[in-house]
Amino acid sequence: MCGIAGWMTRTGNGFSAAAARDVFKAIEHRGPDDWGWLTASNAGVRSGKGFNGGFDGWAGLLHRRLSILDLSDAARQPMSSRDGRLHIAFNGEIYNYVELRDELTRAGCTFRTRSDTEVLLEGFGYWGPDLFPRLVGMFAFVLLDSENKSVLLVRDPFGIKPLYWTPWKGGVAFASEIKALLALGETRRTVDAQSLCDFLRFGTTDHRGTTLFANVHHVRAGHVMIWHLDRPDGLPEDVGSFWKLAVDHELDISFEEAASRLRDLFVESVRLHLRSDVPIGAALSGGVDSSAVVMAARSLEPTLDLQTFTYQAEEESLDESHWAAIIARAAGTRHHITRPGPSDVVEELSDLTGAQDEPFPTLSILAQYSVFKLAAQHGIKVMLSGQGADELLGGYPVFTAARIASLVRHGRWSDAASVLRRASSLPGRERLLYMLGPFLLPNALQRPLRHLIGEELWPSWLRRKWFEERGAHPMDRHSLRRGNDVLRWELLVALTESGLPKLLRYEDRNSMAHGIESRVPFLTPALASFLLSLPESYLIAADGTTKAVFREAMRGLVPNAILDRRDKIGFNAPGVPWMVALRPWMECRLRSQAVRSMPFLDVDALQQTWAAIADGKRTFDARVWRWITLAEWAERTGAQFAA
């Protein structure tokens, strides 16, 4: 796990020494253990660790290292292949590197280290791009070919690890985090109007390959991008994805067979994710997913000194710590609890915003941030989490609505009514009937429905004209999916667009802010492909039980008390109690010059909306945190809004 940065330009003028220092500092938290650089010019390739002079050359790689596998200096990056042609800066882990190394050794390759980085280098030299679908892991890496003068950027299938790029000096600059690109000084900070509209209206980010900065872009999940030095426009070419998740195939398999196979796939994934040369911990909410990760880890490593970390909410209805304690006792872990409160919002908001690089729609990520902070205090460098399971297994209430919509589309009205009736009685699923609308109603009827329930597409506090002049419009969160299997399509959208990408950003930045590598065993191509090929009834049962096949798969491994839970909480920070406690501070923030200077906000309408919420006349929701975190982000980054 590391931080990477670099450039490619026809001018031959790379980062200045001052810029390189600033970039290294911007990603230092991602790799506090070591650092190095490499440049390629017409005079050849050189590498080092100091700041003697500038970093000239048509391409360059910068690397900060968090040592997890092969802690020796031999595994330092940037790393070069034995023949001196390929050079890599790598962020992430290749969990099946042992198996790939054995295969390459049998093919005649030799190795100097025990690192997964060298497996990437030698694997690409042997297989070329055919290497990428073979990888099981989370990764974002840059491969520099000094012979054909090209740079290849590659990102894992789910986008677990970040990689950004921006036009720069007739070429491109790239980095693990946006702040490293802003540190160059030349990066334009103009805000992208559509991304801003998506965030303010729906809290959506990380979904279109764009960021809130118009000139800063993601390398898309599962994609490969290439820059050739002789490309006339100096821009990168997206050569496509090396893996895609398909939802148009359904396995002919019994429920019992599916549960057995799922158990094998999941336990094998956890086994690979336990490979580490440093201490391992786990984020434990007490839900089915994180509990399964912890119990699987314990079954595989009975003597492992496993530590677990849990967030305890002040509000009893949001507190899962008693469930987490059950798992900690069952797994025999050293268990730790963090209890952030309203005062932590004031103390941590600036650091949290700085870590995330972009604003965030709720304060729930403060709970996660606190968990990683506590883990770092106990010397943990690797953490396991259950991220991605809800999107694969249909864990959220909206997926139950999608399942009901599937039954309706198939003409199974009685079954749909039965699931709706039984699921609506479960905690957190009271609004299922409302959630059904976007799946079953044509778009023309959805806007009148929103109007009737007071959910305006253009709320009064947004200046519609400002956005429309820039071609930006609120994007409907749902549209009619292809085919009748609505649930599978909704899971695909959540995995690739609307849900998981932003959650992965939160987790990556929150963990790396504290020098921790967070691993997500649910997110492997094998697991995802299998789960999204199962009949929808295996994911959400006729009685509304979510994750049905996974609960069955975990019987005998995870305590029944956890598997029989039907509520859904997660690391959620309380909204209303914290708002009440922080009301004076929040009012000060909402009256700040940062808020008043935003030309797309109607400040008077915003203040009226806030007053109604604060006085209990309107329901509190996440829009308030969007206003506050956007203002904090804009102040911190110097974001520029065209008047």
NUNUFI-68144 format. One line per 8 residues: number of its first residue (from 0); their letters; for each residue x negated, z, y of C-alpha. Coordinates in steps of 0.5 Angstrom, whole numbers, padded with zeros to 4 digits. Example, Ala and Ser with C-alpha at 12.3 -4.5 7.8 and 13.67 -1.06 7.14 Angstrom:
REM residues 2
0 = AS = -0025:0016:-0009 | -0027:0014:-0002;
END
This chain:
REM residues 643
0 = MCGIAGWM = 0000:0000:0000 | -0003:-0002:0007 | -0002:-0005:0013 | -0004:-0013:0015 | -0005:-0017:0021 | -0009:-0024:0022 | -0008:-0030:0026 | -0009:-0038:0025;
8 = TRTGNGFS = -0011:-0042:0031 | -0014:-0049:0032 | -0017:-0046:0038 | -0022:-0043:0034 | -0021:-0036:0039 | -0019:-0031:0035 | -0017:-0023:0037 | -0022:-0020:0042;
16 = AAAARDVF = -0025:-0014:0040 | -0020:-0010:0044 | -0014:-0014:0041 | -0017:-0012:0034 | -0018:-0005:0036 | -0011:-0005:0039 | -0008:-0008:0032 | -0012:-0004:0028;
24 = KAIEHRGP = -0009:0002:0031 | -0002:0000:0031 | -0002:0000:0023 | -0007:0005:0022 | -0001:0010:0019 | 0000:0004:0014 | -0007:0005:0011 | -0011:0011:0014;
32 = DDWGWLTA = -0016:0011:0008 | -0020:0005:0010 | -0020:-0001:0014 | -0024:-0008:0014 | -0024:-0015:0017 | -0025:-0022:0015 | -0026:-0029:0019 | -0027:-0036:0017;
40 = SNAGVRSG = -0030:-0041:0022 | -0034:-0047:0022 | -0040:-0043:0021 | -0037:-0040:0015 | -0034:-0034:0012 | -0036:-0027:0015 | -0033:-0020:0014 | -0035:-0013:0016;
48 = KGFNGGFD = -0032:-0006:0019 | -0035:-0005:0026 | -0033:-0008:0033 | -0039:-0012:0035 | -0037:-0018:0039 | -0030:-0021:0038 | -0027:-0024:0032 | -0028:-0032:0033;
56 = GWAGLLHR = -0025:-0037:0028 | -0020:-0041:0026 | -0017:-0036:0022 | -0018:-0028:0021 | -0015:-0022:0016 | -0015:-0015:0018 | -0013:-0010:0013 | -0012:-0002:0013;
64 = RLSILDLS = -0012:0001:0006 | -0008:0007:0003 | -0011:0008:-0003 | -0007:0008:-0009 | -0010:0004:-0015 | -0018:0004:-0016 | -0020:0008:-0010 | -0027:0006:-0010;
72 = DAARQPMS = -0030:0002:-0005 | -0030:-0004:-0009 | -0023:-0005:-0008 | -0023:-0005:-0001 | -0020:-0011:0003 | -0020:-0016:0005 | -0022:-0018:-0001 | -0025:-0025:-0003;
80 = SRDGRLHI = -0025:-0029:-0010 | -0031:-0030:-0014 | -0032:-0037:-0012 | -0032:-0035:-0005 | -0026:-0040:-0003 | -0020:-0035:-0003 | -0019:-0029:0001 | -0013:-0024:0001;
88 = AFNGEIYN = -0010:-0018:0005 | -0005:-0015:0001 | 0000:-0010:0002 | 0004:-0007:-0004 | 0003:-0006:-0011 | 0004:-0011:-0017 | 0006:-0006:-0023 | 0005:-0011:-0028;
96 = YVELRDEL = -0002:-0012:-0026 | -0005:-0009:-0033 | -0001:-0014:-0037 | -0003:-0020:-0032 | -0010:-0018:-0032 | -0010:-0018:-0040 | -0007:-0025:-0040 | -0013:-0027:-0035;
104 = TRAGCTFR = -0018:-0024:-0039 | -0016:-0028:-0045 | -0016:-0034:-0041 | -0024:-0033:-0039 | -0023:-0029:-0032 | -0027:-0024:-0031 | -0026:-0018:-0026 | -0030:-0013:-0022;
112 = TRSDTEVL = -0025:-0008:-0020 | -0019:-0004:-0023 | -0015:-0006:-0017 | -0008:-0010:-0017 | -0011:-0014:-0011 | -0016:-0018:-0015 | -0011:-0020:-0020 | -0007:-0023:-0015;
120 = LEGFGYWG = -0014:-0027:-0013 | -0016:-0029:-0020 | -0008:-0030:-0022 | -0007:-0035:-0016 | -0014:-0038:-0017 | -0012:-0040:-0025 | -0004:-0041:-0024 | -0003:-0043:-0017;
128 = PDLFPRLV = 0004:-0042:-0014 | 0006:-0041:-0021 | 0003:-0034:-0021 | 0009:-0031:-0016 | 0015:-0031:-0021 | 0010:-0027:-0026 | 0009:-0022:-0021 | 0013:-0015:-0022;
136 = GMFAFVLL = 0012:-0011:-0016 | 0013:-0010:-0008 | 0009:-0014:-0004 | 0007:-0018:0002 | 0000:-0022:0002 | -0004:-0027:0006 | -0008:-0032:0002 | -0013:-0035:0006;
144 = DSENKSVL = -0016:-0042:0003 | -0023:-0043:0007 | -0024:-0050:0003 | -0017:-0053:0005 | -0017:-0049:0012 | -0010:-0046:0010 | -0006:-0039:0010 | -0001:-0038:0005;
152 = LVRDPFGI = 0004:-0032:0007 | 0008:-0029:0001 | 0013:-0024:0001 | 0017:-0020:-0005 | 0024:-0023:-0008 | 0027:-0017:-0004 | 0023:-0016:0002 | 0021:-0009:0000;
160 = KPLYWTPW = 0015:-0010:0004 | 0015:-0013:0011 | 0011:-0019:0014 | 0012:-0022:0021 | 0010:-0028:0025 | 0010:-0030:0032 | 0007:-0037:0035 | 0000:-0035:0038;
168 = KGGVAFAS = -0005:-0039:0042 | -0003:-0046:0039 | -0002:-0043:0032 | 0001:-0036:0029 | -0001:-0029:0029 | 0002:-0025:0023 | 0003:-0017:0022 | 0006:-0012:0017;
176 = EIKALLAL = 0010:-0009:0023 | 0012:-0012:0030 | 0008:-0007:0034 | 0002:-0010:0032 | 0004:-0017:0034 | 0006:-0013:0041 | -0001:-0010:0041 | -0004:-0017:0042;
184 = GETRRTVD = -0001:-0017:0049 | 0001:-0025:0049 | 0007:-0024:0045 | 0013:-0025:0049 | 0018:-0019:0049 | 0025:-0023:0050 | 0031:-0021:0047 | 0034:-0025:0042;
192 = AQSLCDFL = 0042:-0025:0044 | 0045:-0027:0037 | 0041:-0021:0034 | 0043:-0016:0040 | 0050:-0018:0039 | 0050:-0017:0032 | 0047:-0010:0033 | 0051:-0008:0038;
200 = RFGTTDHR = 0058:-0010:0035 | 0057:-0009:0028 | 0050:-0005:0027 | 0047:-0011:0023 | 0040:-0012:0023 | 0034:-0016:0019 | 0039:-0021:0016 | 0037:-0028:0019;
208 = GTTLFANV = 0030:-0028:0018 | 0030:-0026:0026 | 0028:-0020:0030 | 0031:-0017:0036 | 0025:-0021:0039 | 0027:-0028:0040 | 0019:-0030:0038 | 0018:-0025:0033;
216 = HHVRAGHV = 0020:-0027:0026 | 0021:-0025:0019 | 0017:-0028:0013 | 0024:-0029:0009 | 0024:-0025:0002 | 0022:-0029:-0004 | 0019:-0034:0000 | 0012:-0037:0001;
224 = MIWHLDRP = 0010:-0040:0008 | 0004:-0044:0009 | 0000:-0046:0015 | -0005:-0052:0015 | -0010:-0052:0021 | -0009:-0059:0022 | -0001:-0059:0023 | 0000:-0062:0029;
232 = DGLPEDVG = 0005:-0057:0032 | 0001:-0051:0030 | 0008:-0048:0027 | 0009:-0045:0020 | 0012:-0049:0014 | 0017:-0045:0010 | 0016:-0048:0003 | 0022:-0045:0000;
240 = SFWKLAVD = 0023:-0039:-0005 | 0020:-0038:-0011 | 0026:-0033:-0014 | 0033:-0033:-0013 | 0039:-0029:-0015 | 0044:-0033:-0018 | 0051:-0030:-0019 | 0055:-0036:-0022;
248 = HELDISFE = 0053:-0034:-0030 | 0056:-0029:-0034 | 0054:-0026:-0040 | 0058:-0025:-0046 | 0056:-0018:-0048 | 0060:-0012:-0050 | 0060:-0006:-0046 | 0056:-0002:-0051;
256 = EAASRLRD = 0050:-0007:-0052 | 0050:-0008:-0044 | 0049:-0001:-0043 | 0043:-0001:-0049 | 0040:-0006:-0046 | 0040:-0004:-0039 | 0037:0003:-0041 | 0031:-0001:-0044;
264 = LFVESVRL = 0030:-0005:-0037 | 0031:0001:-0033 | 0026:0006:-0037 | 0021:0000:-0037 | 0022:-0001:-0030 | 0020:0007:-0028 | 0015:0006:-0033 | 0011:0001:-0029;
272 = HLRSDVPI = 0013:0004:-0023 | 0009:0011:-0025 | 0002:0007:-0025 | -0002:0011:-0020 | -0008:0014:-0019 | -0006:0019:-0014 | 0000:0024:-0014 | 0007:0022:-0015;
280 = GAALSGGV = 0014:0025:-0012 | 0021:0023:-0012 | 0026:0023:-0006 | 0032:0026:-0010 | 0039:0026:-0007 | 0043:0029:-0013 | 0047:0022:-0014 | 0047:0018:-0020;
288 = DSSAVVMA = 0041:0014:-0018 | 0036:0018:-0016 | 0037:0023:-0021 | 0036:0017:-0026 | 0030:0016:-0023 | 0027:0023:-0024 | 0030:0024:-0031 | 0027:0017:-0033;
296 = ARSLEPTL = 0020:0019:-0030 | 0020:0026:-0034 | 0022:0023:-0040 | 0016:0018:-0040 | 0011:0023:-0037 | 0013:0030:-0040 | 0007:0033:-0037 | 0007:0030:-0030;
304 = DLQTFTYQ = 0006:0034:-0024 | 0012:0031:-0021 | 0015:0034:-0014 | 0022:0032:-0012 | 0024:0033:-0004 | 0031:0033:-0002 | 0035:0033:0005 | 0040:0039:0006;
312 = AEEESLDE = 0046:0038:0011 | 0048:0043:0015 | 0055:0040:0014 | 0058:0043:0007 | 0062:0036:0006 | 0055:0032:0007 | 0051:0037:0003 | 0048:0035:-0004;
320 = SHWAAIIA = 0043:0039:-0005 | 0046:0043:-0010 | 0047:0037:-0014 | 0039:0036:-0013 | 0038:0043:-0015 | 0041:0041:-0022 | 0036:0035:-0023 | 0030:0039:-0021;
328 = RAAGTRHH = 0031:0044:-0026 | 0033:0040:-0032 | 0026:0036:-0030 | 0022:0042:-0029 | 0020:0039:-0022 | 0017:0043:-0016 | 0023:0042:-0011 | 0022:0042:-0004;
336 = ITRPGPSD = 0028:0042:0001 | 0028:0040:0009 | 0034:0042:0013 | 0033:0038:0020 | 0038:0039:0025 | 0041:0037:0032 | 0034:0039:0035 | 0030:0035:0031;
344 = VVEELSDL = 0034:0029:0034 | 0031:0030:0041 | 0024:0032:0038 | 0024:0026:0033 | 0028:0020:0036 | 0022:0017:0040 | 0017:0018:0034 | 0023:0015:0029;
352 = TGAQDEPF = 0024:0009:0034 | 0017:0008:0034 | 0016:0008:0027 | 0022:0003:0026 | 0020:-0002:0031 | 0027:-0004:0032 | 0033:0000:0034 | 0038:0003:0028;
360 = PTLSILAQ = 0045:0004:0028 | 0046:0011:0025 | 0042:0018:0025 | 0042:0018:0017 | 0035:0015:0017 | 0033:0022:0020 | 0034:0025:0014 | 0030:0020:0010;
368 = YSVFKLAA = 0025:0021:0015 | 0025:0028:0015 | 0024:0028:0007 | 0018:0023:0007 | 0015:0028:0013 | 0016:0034:0008 | 0013:0030:0002 | 0007:0028:0006;
376 = QHGIKVML = 0006:0036:0008 | 0005:0037:0001 | 0000:0032:-0001 | 0004:0026:-0004 | 0002:0019:-0003 | 0007:0016:-0008 | 0015:0017:-0008 | 0020:0014:-0012;
384 = SGQGADEL = 0027:0013:-0010 | 0034:0010:-0012 | 0034:0005:-0006 | 0038:-0002:-0008 | 0042:0001:-0014 | 0048:0002:-0010 | 0048:-0006:-0008 | 0046:-0008:-0015;
392 = LGGYPVFT = 0052:-0003:-0019 | 0057:-0003:-0014 | 0056:0004:-0011 | 0060:0003:-0004 | 0067:0003:-0003 | 0067:-0004:0000 | 0065:-0006:-0007 | 0071:-0003:-0010;
400 = AARIASLV = 0075:-0007:-0005 | 0072:-0013:-0007 | 0073:-0012:-0015 | 0080:-0011:-0013 | 0080:-0018:-0009 | 0077:-0021:-0015 | 0083:-0018:-0020 | 0088:-0021:-0015;
408 = RHGRWSDA = 0084:-0028:-0014 | 0085:-0028:-0022 | 0092:-0027:-0022 | 0091:-0020:-0025 | 0096:-0016:-0020 | 0098:-0011:-0024 | 0091:-0009:-0026 | 0089:-0010:-0018;
416 = ASVLRRAS = 0094:-0005:-0016 | 0092:0000:-0022 | 0085:0000:-0019 | 0087:0001:-0012 | 0092:0007:-0014 | 0087:0010:-0018 | 0081:0009:-0014 | 0084:0011:-0007;
424 = SLPGRERL = 0084:0018:-0010 | 0077:0019:-0010 | 0073:0022:-0005 | 0071:0017:0001 | 0075:0011:-0002 | 0082:0013:0003 | 0081:0006:0007 | 0081:0001:0001;
432 = LYMLGPFL = 0087:-0002:0003 | 0084:-0004:0010 | 0078:-0006:0007 | 0081:-0011:0002 | 0083:-0015:0009 | 0077:-0019:0010 | 0077:-0021:0002 | 0084:-0023:0002;
440 = LPNALQRP = 0086:-0025:0009 | 0084:-0032:0012 | 0080:-0031:0018 | 0085:-0033:0023 | 0089:-0027:0021 | 0083:-0022:0021 | 0083:-0022:0028 | 0090:-0020:0030;
448 = LRHLIGEE = 0089:-0015:0024 | 0083:-0012:0028 | 0087:-0012:0034 | 0093:-0008:0031 | 0088:-0003:0029 | 0084:-0002:0035 | 0078:-0006:0033 | 0077:-0011:0038;
456 = LWPSWLRR = 0072:-0017:0036 | 0069:-0016:0044 | 0070:-0009:0046 | 0070:-0007:0053 | 0063:-0004:0054 | 0060:-0011:0052 | 0060:-0017:0057 | 0062:-0022:0053;
464 = KWFEERGA = 0060:-0028:0058 | 0053:-0025:0058 | 0053:-0027:0051 | 0057:-0033:0051 | 0052:-0036:0056 | 0047:-0035:0051 | 0051:-0038:0045 | 0052:-0031:0042;
472 = HPMDRHSL = 0058:-0029:0038 | 0060:-0023:0034 | 0059:-0026:0027 | 0065:-0024:0022 | 0062:-0019:0017 | 0066:-0022:0011 | 0069:-0029:0010 | 0072:-0032:0004;
480 = RRGNDVLR = 0067:-0032:-0002 | 0066:-0038:-0007 | 0070:-0037:-0013 | 0074:-0032:-0016 | 0069:-0027:-0018 | 0069:-0023:-0011 | 0065:-0017:-0013 | 0059:-0021:-0015;
488 = WELLVALT = 0059:-0025:-0009 | 0059:-0019:-0005 | 0054:-0016:-0008 | 0049:-0022:-0007 | 0051:-0022:0000 | 0049:-0014:0001 | 0043:-0015:-0003 | 0040:-0021:0001;
496 = ESGLPKLL = 0044:-0021:0008 | 0048:-0015:0010 | 0046:-0009:0007 | 0039:-0008:0003 | 0034:-0011:0008 | 0035:-0006:0013 | 0035:0000:0009 | 0029:-0003:0006;
504 = RYEDRNSM = 0026:-0003:0013 | 0028:0004:0014 | 0025:0006:0008 | 0018:0003:0009 | 0017:0005:0016 | 0020:0012:0015 | 0015:0013:0009 | 0009:0009:0012;
512 = AHGIESRV = 0010:0013:0018 | 0007:0019:0014 | 0002:0015:0010 | 0007:0015:0004 | 0008:0009:-0001 | 0015:0009:-0003 | 0017:0005:-0009 | 0024:0003:-0012;
520 = PFLTPALA = 0025:0002:-0019 | 0032:-0001:-0019 | 0029:-0007:-0015 | 0026:-0012:-0020 | 0028:-0019:-0022 | 0029:-0017:-0029 | 0034:-0011:-0027 | 0038:-0015:-0022;
528 = SFLLSLPE = 0039:-0022:-0026 | 0042:-0018:-0031 | 0046:-0013:-0027 | 0049:-0019:-0023 | 0051:-0023:-0030 | 0055:-0017:-0033 | 0063:-0018:-0032 | 0065:-0014:-0026;
536 = SYLIAADG = 0069:-0009:-0030 | 0062:-0007:-0033 | 0060:-0005:-0026 | 0067:-0002:-0023 | 0072:0000:-0029 | 0079:0000:-0029 | 0080:0007:-0026 | 0075:0006:-0020;
544 = TTKAVFRE = 0069:0009:-0023 | 0063:0005:-0020 | 0057:0004:-0024 | 0060:0005:-0030 | 0055:0001:-0035 | 0049:0005:-0032 | 0053:0012:-0032 | 0054:0010:-0040;
552 = AMRGLVPN = 0047:0008:-0040 | 0044:0014:-0038 | 0048:0019:-0042 | 0043:0023:-0046 | 0038:0022:-0041 | 0041:0025:-0034 | 0046:0031:-0034 | 0053:0030:-0035;
560 = AILDRRDK = 0055:0034:-0029 | 0051:0028:-0025 | 0054:0022:-0029 | 0061:0025:-0028 | 0061:0025:-0020 | 0065:0021:-0017 | 0064:0022:-0010 | 0059:0018:-0006;
568 = IGFNAPGV = 0054:0022:0000 | 0047:0020:0000 | 0042:0022:0006 | 0048:0022:0011 | 0047:0026:0018 | 0053:0029:0021 | 0056:0025:0026 | 0061:0030:0030;
576 = PWMVALRP = 0057:0037:0029 | 0051:0034:0032 | 0054:0030:0038 | 0058:0037:0040 | 0051:0040:0040 | 0047:0035:0043 | 0053:0033:0048 | 0049:0034:0055;
584 = WMECRLRS = 0043:0031:0052 | 0047:0025:0050 | 0050:0024:0056 | 0044:0024:0060 | 0041:0019:0055 | 0047:0015:0057 | 0047:0015:0064 | 0039:0013:0064;
592 = QAVRSMPF = 0037:0008:0068 | 0035:0004:0061 | 0042:0004:0060 | 0044:0002:0067 | 0039:-0004:0067 | 0042:-0007:0061 | 0046:-0013:0064 | 0050:-0014:0057;
600 = LDVDALQQ = 0053:-0007:0058 | 0059:-0006:0062 | 0057:0001:0064 | 0063:0004:0067 | 0067:0002:0060 | 0061:0005:0056 | 0062:0011:0060 | 0070:0011:0059;
608 = TWAAIADG = 0069:0010:0051 | 0064:0016:0051 | 0068:0021:0055 | 0074:0019:0050 | 0070:0020:0044 | 0067:0027:0047 | 0073:0029:0048 | 0076:0028:0042;
616 = KRTFDARV = 0081:0023:0044 | 0077:0017:0040 | 0074:0018:0033 | 0067:0018:0033 | 0063:0013:0030 | 0056:0010:0030 | 0057:0006:0036 | 0054:0012:0040;
624 = WRWITLAE = 0048:0012:0037 | 0047:0004:0038 | 0047:0005:0045 | 0042:0011:0045 | 0037:0008:0040 | 0037:0001:0044 | 0036:0005:0050 | 0030:0008:0047;
632 = WAERTGAQ = 0027:0002:0044 | 0028:-0002:0050 | 0024:0003:0054 | 0019:0004:0049 | 0017:-0004:0047 | 0018:-0006:0054 | 0024:-0011:0052 | 0026:-0016:0057;
640 = FAA = 0033:-0018:0058 | 0035:-0024:0062 | 0040:-0022:0067;
END
